[in-house]
């Protein structure tokens, strides 16, 4: 690989890296997976991926989840 080609590749990788860092700095992001599910990025190391009906079911339980979190606050750990 020539020096010029390596320089161009390095610049390309730096731009891609900057774009990825900017995306992660925004917080959460969403994407439709190849199989048609919704993936939410930014909660942890791996995306949370569920199909539409699973998201609807989970979002429908949001009040119950909130109540459970409050009731079990002492036992639950927070990630720093």
N, C-alpha and C positions, 0 to 999 in steps of 0.2 A: 504494500500500500504506500502510495507516495505521501510525501510530507503535506502537500496541499490537500489531498483527500482526507488525511487524518485530521487536519485543522478544520476542514468543513464538517466532518463527522463530530468532532469535539464541540463545535459551535452549535450544531443541531441538537446534540445531547444536552448541552447547557440550557438551550431554549426550552426543550421538553421538560427538563428538571424544574426550571423556573415556573413553567405552566402548572406542573403537578403540585408544586409547593403552594402556589397561589390558590389552587382549588382546595387543598387541604386546609388552608388558612381561613377559608370562607366558612368552614364548618361542615354541615351536612350537604350531601348531594344525592340525587336520585338518577336512576337509569333503568331502562327496560332491558332485561337480560335477553340472551339469545333464545331462551325458551319461553319468553313472554311474561316473565315474572317481574315484580318491582324490587330492585335492589337499592337499599339505602346505604350510602357510604359515609364514613366519618364517625361512627359510633364506637368502633374498635378496630382491631387489625383487619378483620374480614367484614365484608358487607353483610347486612341482614337482608335476605332474599325470601320473599313470600309471594304466592300467587294472589291475584286480586281478591278472591273470596276470603282468603286468610287475613289480608289486611283489613277488609271490611269487618270481619268477625273481631279482630283484635281492637280496632278503633271503636267498635261498639261496646267493648268492655273497658273503655278508658276510665270511666267513673269507678268501676270495681277495682281496677288496678291502682288507682289513686288511693282508694280506701284501704286496700291491702298494704300499700306502701306505708301509709300513716300508722296502721295497726301494728306493723312489724318493723317499725323504724329502728328500734333498739337492736334487732338481730341483723339488719341489713347493713352491708358495708358500702361505702362510697369510694369510687375510684378517683384517685387524685389526678 
